[in-house]
Amino acid sequence: MVFSIMFAITTGTSSRTAGAPGVEAEALAIAQWPDHEASIRAFRANWHKMIPGAIDDTVVILRRLVDDGHDDHDADEFAADTFEEAQRRFDFLNIARGDGFSASATAETGPGHL
C-alpha cells in the first residue's frame, strides 16, 4: 500500500489526485492515510533520488530521431512540479516533438506535451 500511496503522490495518478499539483496530491494522500504522513512527506521530498540520471544511449537515440525530423510520442507520470524539476535536470525532456500525454498536462511543459 505504501508504494501505491507514493506513486499516486509523485505522479498524480490516483483517482483522487489525478491532475493535482504534487503538493496538493501529497496533502490528499496524508488526509487519506494520516498514519503514513512521515513516509509520504519523506517520499515526496526525496523523489529525485529515484531518478539519478539519464540513460545516455537512449538520449542519443532520441536526439538523433528528433534531429532527423521524426516526431516522438511521449508519456510521463510526473506531477507538474516534479516534471518541471526533471526538465531542468534533463534538457532532453524539452526537445519532444509530436503528441504526448502526461500527468502534468495542466502545466506549460513545452512541445510534445498536452
Secondary structure, 3 states (H helix, E strand, C coil): CHHHHHHHHHHCCCCCCCCCCHHHHHHHHHHHCHHHHHHHHHHHHCHHHHCCCCCHHHHHHHHHHHHCCCCCCEEECCCHHHHHHHHHHCHHHHCCCCCEEECCCCCCCCCCCC
